[in-house]
Amino acid sequence: MRTDDLTAASNIYVGTGYSNVGWLAGRVSDVVSGINVTPADKLRLEGYMAWKNGLASKLPPDHPFARRRP
């Protein structure tokens, strides 16, 4: 993961909004940031998440990671 081009944020909310209403009733296992994501990055991330979560069979047959892990 590259962190060299992340900008500082004063408030980051995961699992709730800025008003702290409606907290997530569960766990967050992955957080993805989409700064300057290339189409190749997107495909790699889709493949990784699908394989990690046992959903590789749900990828389209022409997806580059439908049959192998990224």
N, C-alpha and C positions, 0 to 999 in steps of 0.2 A: 504494500500500500504506500502510495506517495503522500506525504504530508507537507511537502515543501511549498505547494501552491494553495493551501487552505487559508482562508481569511479568518481573522479573529471575529468571533461572534459574542455579543454580550449575553444572549440567552439562547440556549439550545433546549428544545423540549422533545423528549422521546416518550411516547405513551400517554401524553396529555397535551392540552393546548395551553396557551399563555395564561388562561384564567384558572388553571388547576382544577377544572371541572371535567368530569368524565375520565378519570384515570383508567388506564389499561388494566383489565383484570386478567393478567397473564404474564408471560415472559417475552422479552425481546431477545431473539437469538442472533440477529444480524441487522446491521445498519449500513446502508449503502448511500454514498454521496455521489451525485452525478455531475461533478465539475469536469468539463472537457472530456466527456466519455466518447470514445470513437465507436463506430459500428462494430469493430473487432472486439473492443472491450465489452460491449453490450452482449455479444454472442458468447464470449468467454464467461461472463457473469451469469447469464442465463443457464449455460451448461453446468457451471459449478453449482449453482443453487438447485438445479433439477437433480443432479447426481447426489448432492448432499442430503436432499430431502426425499430421496427415493422416488422421484418423479421423472426420471430420464425417459421412460416410455411415453410420456406425454409430450415430449419435444417433437416437432415436425420431422418427418423422415429425412428431409434435406438439411436439417440443422447440422452444423459441423461437429457438434458434440452429442448427437443423438445415439451414437454407437460406442463412443469412447469418452473418457473423462478429460476435461481440459487440463 
